[in-house]
Amino acid sequence: MPPNTTSSLRLPPRLSATLLAAALLVGGLTTAPTSSATTAATTAVRVNQVGYLPDGPKRATVVTTATQALGWQLRNASGTVVASGSTVPRGADTPSGQSVHVADLSSYRTAGTGYVLTVDGSSSAPFDIRVDLYDTLRSDAMAFFHHQRSGIAIDASLVGPAYARPAGHLGVAPNKGDTAVPCQAGVCDYTRDVRGGWYDAGDHGKYVVNGGLSTWLLVNSFERAERAGKGAALGDSTLRVPERGNGVPDVLDEARWELDFLMRMQVPDGKPHAGMAFHKIHDAAWTGMPTRPEQDSQPRELHRPSTAATLNLAAAAAQCARVFRPYDPAYADRCLSAARKAWTAARAEPALYAPDSDSTGGGPYGDTRVTDEFYWAAAELYAATGESAYRDAVTSSPWHTSADAFSPYGFGWADTAALGRLVLATVPHGLPATDTARIRASVTAAADGYLSRMAAQGYAVPVPADGYFWGSNGAVANDAVVMAVAGELTGDARYRAGALETMDYLLGRNALGLSYVTGHGETSSQNQHHRFWAHQLDPSLPHPPAGSLAGGPNSALQDPVAEERLRGCAPAACYVDHIDSYSTNEVAVNWNAPLAWLAAYAAERTSTGGEPPTASCAVTYAVNSVWSTGFTANVTVKNTGPAAVDGWQLAWTSPVGQRVTSSWNATVTQSGTAVSARHTDWNRTIAPGATVSFGIQGTHTGSTPPPTAFTLNAGACA
């Protein structure tokens, strides 16, 4: 059966229709005015409303019943026609229920803002063409996780005053707190400190199976960037996290907040099911809308351990052991110990499943097929240790050779075999070369399938026509991850183009002409289902912060608002921007995680698919003074490009034996030989032809030669 229902895909409705109706009757959930829902496009010309990269694909979809090609014109912000061409009729597009044409303006590469595409009298939303197009989305999509943190005050200096709030669930009244949480009746006779972690979605629950996948994706985004030589963009002091400036890449700091929680969910030694992970922790009953985290008065409960949760812990913690080791070896050892213990426990209890009936106060996240989680965890443990026991678990798994590891519907919290393949395709290990080649070929074959599906659809979406289920936007972004990795493995620009076109879909080139990412695009979702970001219910509360991804079209119509308003909808149009439409419009960490991964990938400067970029900066590095073990140097950066640089990060490789110990007029960090200098508040902008300077002091062992190459915002300098 195709996964277009909750049961077949095993995607949990966090709040059933019956529960919602009951909440409405007792006043626990206020129905918002219908006028604020955004469901229809205002133009027939659908584009990525944020824009396009100069060297990337630039295609638009036009809704029209015309059977012949139509002329298109691209105008700049002054209204001047800068490019023109003809559309390609595509006819009926099954997922959207529309008749469409496609306009391809990829050959136009001139950077600018406020472009408008006009076809047959209809004009698109304005959009940009620029290399830094996704820098802000990279930051915003990652910041989502800081917003969702439990157990820490969210500071206005990082998120703005509208989103600041006290810490939730630390036992401060009226919270019962997560510092001493009892189990559900009959599960255990003790309490656990399970503070921290991320709230999973629009409620206050925390789920190990969703947290493990999401953590893995955030850490994997850094791993991939490091392999590409672009890790500095996610390095220390690049994101809005309170740990910035600690010498650890910010994306790893964010992941650690969840990793600490995941390890707290492990059953302690000496207790029944020791080493297993509790499946979830949430309120004993559903809280009403809206309810800020610190105002939640419900008692909290731990739910019985599960094999799936335990293997999520094993996989995420083993990945932690690999990736955190250069920054915190002791923490890496702690992660590896937790991973080993979880693996051993899961092997001892391989069929301890979370029941689908456990849906009061939180989603069940039931999963009765965990062989894929065993494969993923074994792959990560083998990559972390190289030990034969984990290698044997990898090679003996049916998923190691299965043709179904990459589902046509994308990987997800209940379908994780693909993650094992991605690990083995990209991380060094001791498997035979023939195995590695086959694994990598499976990644590219999956990516080819997604590209073929995109080519057959008017909106270039990698999911099938029956793939619009709960959280479909997350599946779209997950497919983009696979395509991006295929591009890394092969160097084939087709895969990068496919990954970027999925971003077009999420940001407005879709059946509704709507950006599903809050704050990005002319018309974007703004009323996602959330208990704090609930402006639609209470004007004193904020809309979701920029960078929050809506779950997206869900043809199963699994909430009363969707049932009422979307009856008869085409699959790709089964979405309503209403806070009560939790089955189409909730947010969740496992949907924002692939968006953050994809945004970081798309934000990287690259010459793939086009000419190498002309250097737009020049750097002068002058050593001022040298003594026996130390030196000082002055660094001057000149903007030689035509546009102002708003926010800069200069990176270089330190000569062997040199280490920066302090700096002025810039924030400078060093990891190994990689050095990164970031602007201060007062010198963040460099006008065309202008310069900024900063100084460093460091140590050396014998000599102080200058670095040989610099990059500004990942672009090479002269």
N, C-alpha and C positions, 0 to 999 in steps of 0.2 A: 504493500500500500504506500503511495507517495506520502511524504511527511508534511501534509497540510492540515494535520490535526494535532492537538496537544498530545494525545496518547501515543501516536506513532513516532513523533519526533522526541517524545519525552521532555517537552518544554513545559514547565509548571505554570499554570495560572496561579499567581500569587494570591489572588482574591477571586473566589468564585462568584458567579452571578447571584447565587442565593445569598451569600454573605454580604455582597454589596447591597442587595435589595433590603436586607435586614438593617444594615447600617443606615440606609436612607430613611427607613421608617422610624428609627429611634433618634435621628438627628446626628448620628456620628459622622455622616458624610454629607456635605452640602453640595447640592447640584448647582453648578455654575451657570451663568447666562449662556444661552446658545450662540449669541451673536459673536462671541470672541473666538469661535472655532474657525480655523483656516482649512478649507478642504478643496478649494478650486483655484486653478491657475488664472492669472489675469492676462496672459498672452499665449498665443499659439506657438511661439518660438521659445523652446526650452533650452537653456544653456546652463553651464556651471556658473552660478551667480557670483561666485568669488572671482573666477577667471581661469586663465590657462597659463601654463609655463611657456616661455618663448620657444623652447625646443621640444615641447610635448605635443600630443594630439589635441586638436581643437575642433570638436564636432558638436553640432547642435541638432536637435530633433524638432521638426515642425509638424504640428497637428493640422492636417488638411485632407480633404477628400479629392484634391486634384490628382488626376492620373498622369499628367505630364510634368516634366521637370519645371521648377520655378526658379526665377532669378533671385539671388541673394546679394545684399550689399552690406559691407562692414564699414561703419562710420566711427571716426574717432570722437573725442570729447567735444571738438569744435564743429562736428557735423559733417566733416569732409569725408567723402567716400575714399577709403584707403585700400579696399580689396573687394572683389566681386566674383561671382561664379553661379553655378546652377546646382539645385538640389538633386538628390537621387531619390526617386519615389520608392518607398518600401512597401506600401500597401498596408494591409491589416496587420497590426501588432497584437498578437493574442493576449499577452499578459496585461496590457493597458486597455484593451478593447478599443483602441483608436486606429485610425488610418494616418500614416505618418510618412514624411520625407526626412532625409538626412542631409544636412549642409556641412561640408568639410572645409574649414578655413585653416588647416594645419600649416599650409605653406606660408602664411603670414606670421612673421616672427618679431615684429617691432614692438618693443615694450611701451606701455602707456596705460592710462586709466580712463574709465568712462566710455569704453567701446560699447556700441550697440549694433546688433545684427538685425537687419530688416528683411523680411520675406513676405511677399504678397500683401503688403500693407500692414503687416503686424511686426512689432519691434520687440526684441528681447529685453530683459532686465539688463542694466548696465553691468559691465564686468571689466576686469583688468587683464593685462598681459604683462607679467613681470617675474623675475627670477626669485624674488622673495615672497611670492604669493602665499606660501603655506607656513611662513615663519610664525605668524600669530596663532594659526590653528594648531600648530605643533605645541605651543605653550598652553593654549586653552584646553586642548584635549587632554593633556597630561595633568593640568590643574584640577580637572574633574575629580581626580582621586583624592587630592588634598581636601577638596570640599566635602567629600564623602567620608572623611576620617571620623572614626568613633574614638572617644576617650581623650580628646585633645581640644582645647579651645581653637577655633578658627579665627585667625587674627586679621583685623581689617587692613593691616599694612600689606598683607599678601593677597587678599581677595576683594578688598573694598568694603566700605561700611555696610552695604546692603546685605552682604553674605557672611559677615562676622557673626559668631554665636559662641556661647559657652560650650565647654566640653559636654558631650552627651554620655550617659550611661557609665558614670563613675560613682554612683551611689549618693549623689547630692540630690536632696529632695526636690521634686517628687520622684526622681529616678530610683529604682531599686538597685540599679547598677550592674556592671559586668565583672566586678571584682571578686564576688563570691556567689557564683550562679549555681543553683541546685539543678539536678536533672529532673526530667519528667518522672512522674511516679513509676517506680519499677525499673528505672534505667540505672541509677546508681544511688548510693547513700552518702555522698559527700558533695562538696562544692568545689568549683574551679574558678581561678582568676583568668578570665578570657577577655580582658579589656583590650581596646585597640582595634586594629583592622579597619576595613571599609564597610560602611553600610552598603548592602548589596545593590539596592535599587531605590525605589520610591518609598520603601518602608524602612524599618529599623533592624531588620534581620541581617545576620552575617552567616554566610553559607560556605563551607569549605570547598565544595566542588566548583562553585563559581569563582571563589577567591583563588584557588590554585591555578585555574586556567588563566585568569586575569593577571595574576602575578607573573606567571610564566611569559605571557605576551609582553608585558612591560620590560622584563629583564631581557627577553629575546630581542626586543627592539634595540636595546643598547648593544647586545652581542653583534647583531647584524651591522649596526653603524660602526662598531669597532673594526669588524672585518673589512668594511669599505673604507676605512681610514677617516671616518666622519664622526667618531665618538665624541669629539669635543662639543658638538652641538647639544648633546645631552649630558654634558659634564657638570662639574661643580659650579654652582652659582648661575646656572642657565634656566632653571625653572623656579616656580613660586612655591618653595617648600621651606619650612622653618629651619631645616638642617643645612641650608646652603652655606658654603664657606668652610665646610668641615673636611675638605680634601677628597670626598667621595662623590662620584657622579650623582646628580640630583635624582635621576630616574631610579637609581638603585636605592637612594634614601627613601623614596616613595614606596618602592616595592618592599623595603624592609619593614615598613609599618604594618603591612599585611602579613609578611612572613613571620614576624613576631607573634601575631595573633594565631596564625595557622599552627605554630609550634605550641602555643598555649592550649590549643584544642586537642593535643595528644593525651591519651589516657595515661596517667602516671604509673610507674612501676609498682608492683604489688597489688594492683587493682584488677578486677576482671576486665578482659580485653586490653590489657596493658600494651601500649605501643600503637593501638588503633587511634583513629581520630574521630571525635564526636562529629556527627554529620552537620549540625547547624546549631545556632543559638538565636533565639528571637523571643518576642513577647508571647505570653500565654494566650492572648487574644489579639485580634487585629485592632490597631489604634485607629481613631478617626482621622479625618482630613480637615484641616491641616493640623499637624502636631510636630513642633520642633523637637529635635532629639532630647534636649535637656528637660523638656516638659512631659516626656513619656512617663506615665505612672504605672504602666503594666509591670507585673512580675516577669522576670526573664527565666528561660528554661533551656537547659542543654538537652539535645535530642540524641538518641542512642547512636553509638558509633556505627560506621558503615565501611565496607571495603572500598567503595568508590572514593569516599573522603580520605581514607588512609592513603590510597595510592596517589591522590592529588597532592597530599602533603609530601609523600616520598619524592615525587617528580619535581615539585617546586623547590623543595629543600636541597635536592641533589644539584639542581641547576644553580642554586645559591652557592653551594660549595665550590663550584667551578668559577663563577663570575665574580663573587665577592673576595676571593682569595687575595688578589693583588692589593686590596684596600683594607681588609680586616681579616687576617688569617684565623684569628680566634673565633670570629663569627662564622666563617666558612666551616671550621671544624664542628661548631655547634650544629649548623645546618646538616652537615654530612651525618653526624650522629643521629639526628632526628630522622633523616631519610632512611638510614639503615634499619633503625628500629621499626619504622613504619612498614618498610618492605617485609621484614621478618614477620611482623604481626599480620599483615595482609595475606601472606602465604599461609599462615596458620588458620586464618578465617577467610577463605576466598569467596564466600557467598553470604556475607552479612549485608543485606540490602536494606536501604531506606524504604519504608512503605509509602506508596502513593497516597494512602489514606491520611498521612500525617500532614494535614494542610490547614490546621487551625492556628492562626497568628503568623503563618509564614508558608512559603511554598514548599512542597515535599521534595523536589529534586530527586525523584525516584529513578533508579538505574539498576536494572537487573542483569545487564551484560557488562561485565567489568574486565573482560579479557583485553580490551583495548587500553584501559587504564594500566593494566599490568605491563603491557608492551611499552607504553609511554614511560612509565616509571623505570622499567628495566633499562631502556635506552639512556635515560638521564643518569642513572646510577653507573652504567657502564662508561658513559662519557666522562663521569666525574672520577672514577676509580680505575678503570681498565681491568677490573677483576673478572676472572673467568666465570664465576657464578652468575654475574649479571649478563655477561656475553651469552652464556648458554640460555638464559631466560629470554634474551632477545631473539636468538636464532631459532629457538624451539617454539616461539609464539606463532600461531597461525597468521597473525597480522604482519609478520615479517615478509611474507610473500603474497599476501592477499591482494587481489585487484581492487578490493573495496576500501582500502585504507583511506583513500581520498573520496569522500562521498560527493555525489553531484550537488548535494545541498549544503556543502561546507562542513568543516569541523565545528565542534561546540563542546559544552560542558559534559554532555553525555556521549560524545563521539570524539575520542582523543587519539585514535591510532595515527592520524596524520601528524600529530605533534612528535610522536616517536620517529616517524620518517624524516621530518624536518630536522630533528636533532642529528640523526645519523647521516643526513645529507650534507651537513654544514660543520659539524664539530669533529675534530680529529679523533680517530679510534683505531682499534686494531683488527677490524673486520677485513676479510680478503677484498682485494681490489674489485673482484667481480661483484661482490655484494654491494660495495659502495656504488659502483656504476649502475647496478639495477635499482638501488634506492633512489639515486639522483634521477634516473630515467623515469621513475614513478612520479616524482615531483613535476617534471616537465610535461609528462603525459597528462597529469591532472590539470596543469595550467593550460595546456592545449585544449582540453575539454572546455574550460571556462572561456577561453578566447573564441572557440567555435560557437558557443552559446551566445556570446556577446555579438558576434558577427551576424547571427540569425535574427537578432531583435532590434527593434527600432530605437530602443533606449540603451542598448549595449550593457545589459545587466548579466552578471555571470550565473545567477540562479535560474532554474527552470521555471516555466510558467506556473507550475504547481508548488513553487518554493517560497510563496509568500505566506509564511507562518509567523507565529509569535517571535519577535526579534529578528525579522528577516534582514534588517539593515546590518545587524551584527554578522549574519552569514555572508552578506555581500562583502563586507570589509575583511572577513576571514579569507574569502576566496582571493582577495587582492593580495593578502600576505603570501599566499602560495604562489601567485604569479610573480610577485617581486622576488621571492627566493629563486624561482626558476630563472629569472633574469640574471640574478647573481651567479648561478651555477653555469650558465651558458654564455652570458654576454649578449644574448639576443634582445634587441631593443623592442621586439614585439611584446615581450612580457612587461616591460616597464610601461609601455603605452597602455596595455590592458589594466594594470594596476591604477594608473592615473585616471583612466576612464571610469573606473568604479567610483573614484572621488567625484567625478562629474555627476554621476547618478545621485550620490548622497547630497550634493550641494545644489541641486535644482534641475538637472537634466533628467526628469522623470515624469511619470504620468500625471502628476499634480503640479508640476512646475514650482516645487517648494523645496527649499533647503531643509533637510532634516536635522541640521546642526544649528542649535540656537546661536544667534549673534553672527552668523556667517552667511551672507547672502542678502539680497534685497528683500525677499520674503522667506522667513525661516520659522520653524517650529518654535513656539514660545510658551506652551502650556503643558509641558510634559508632566506625567503623573508623578508627584513627589509631595512629601508631607511638609517640607519647609519651603521649597521653591514653588509656592502655591498662590501666586498673585491673582490668578483667575478666581480663587475662592476668597481671598482676603487681600485687598489692595495694599495693606501695610507690609505684606510679604513680597519677596522678589520673584521675578521670573527665573527660570533656570539660568545659571551662568553660561556665558559664551563657551562653546565647545562641547555642549551636552548633546549627545546623539539620541534621537527618538528611536524606539523599537522598530517602527516602520509598518508598512502594509501587512495585514494579517487577514487572509481571506476567510478564516474560521469565525470571525466576528464573535469574540469571546468575552465581551462585556456589554452591558445594557446600552451604553451610548453608541457603540459600534453597531449593535443589532438594530437600533432605532434609525440611525442616520445613513448606514452604509448598505442596507439591504439591496441586493442585486448588483453590487459593485464588481468591476473587473478586478482580478487578483491584485494587480499592481496599484490599484486606486483605493484599496480597502484601508484607508487611514483617515483619522480625524484628529486635528490638533486641539484636543479637549482634555483637561486634566483628569476627567473621570473615565476616559477611554484607556484604561490601563493595558489592554491587550494590543493596542496599536501605538500607544504614546507614552509608555513608561521609559525610564532610563535604567541602565544597569551597568555594572562594572565590566561585565563580559562583552558588552557591545561597545563601550567607550575604549576598551583596551585595544582592539584591532584598529579602531579609528586613530588612536594615539600612535600606534605602530605605523600606520599608513601615512599619517601626517608627517611624522619624523622622516620617513622615507621620501615622501614627495618634496619635503623642504630642502633636501640635500642638493647642493649645486652640482651639476653634472653636465658634461658635453655630449652625453649619449644621444644619438639621433640628430646631431647638429654640429656646427663648427665649434672648436674650442673657444671659450669666452675670452675676450680681450681683457688683459689685466686692467683693473680700474683703481689700483692702489699702488703706492710705492712706499717702501719701508727703509728707514735709515737706522742702523743699530750701531751705537758708538759706545765703546768701553771707556769709562771716564777715569777709573782708578783701579789699581790691582795691588794686592798685598799677598802675603805668603799663602793664605788659604781662602782669600775672599776677593770680591770685585764688585764694582757698581757699573751700571750701563744705562744709557738713555736711549729710548726707542721713540722714533717719530714716524707717524703714519700719515701719508698724504692721500686724499681722495682725488684720484685723477680721472674719475668718471664724470658723466654729465648730470647725475642726480645726487641729492644729499643722501648720506648714509645715516639712517636713524637707528641707532643701536648697533654697536660693533663688538666683535670678538676677534682678536688677533691670535693666531696659533702658529707655533713653530716647534721644531725638534731641537732640544738642547744638545749641544755637543757632549760627548761622553765625559763624565767627571764633573760637570757643572750642575748646580742645583740652586734654584731661586729660593731665597729665604724670606724676603720681604719686598714690598713694592709701594709706590706712591702714584697717585693720579690714575690708578687702574687697580682692579682686583685680579691678581695673578695667582694661578694654581699650577701645580706640576704633578704629573703621574708618570713615573718612569722617566723617559726622556721627552714626553709630550708636555708642552707648556701652553697655557691659554691665558690671555689677558683680556679682561672684559671692562667695558666703559663704566664710569661712575655716573651718577645722576646728572652732573653738570657738564660732562663732556661727551654725552651719548651721541650727539649729532655732529657729523663732519660735512660741511658744505662743500660743493664742487670746488676744487682747487685749494681747500683749506687743510690744515694739519692739526693733529693732536699729538701730545707727547706724554710719556710716562717714564718712570724710572724703576729699576730693579736692583736689588742687592742679592748676591749669592755667594756660594762657595765653589771652589774648584780644586782639582788635584793635578796641578802641574802647568796648565795653560788655560787661556781664555779666548779661544777662537770664536768669532761670531757665528750665529746660525747661518745656514746657507739658503733657506727658503722660508717664506711666510705666506699664510693665507688669511684673508679678511672675510669673515662670515662665510668661510669655506671656499672662497674664490682666491686663486693664486695672485700674489702681488709681484710686481716687477722689482 
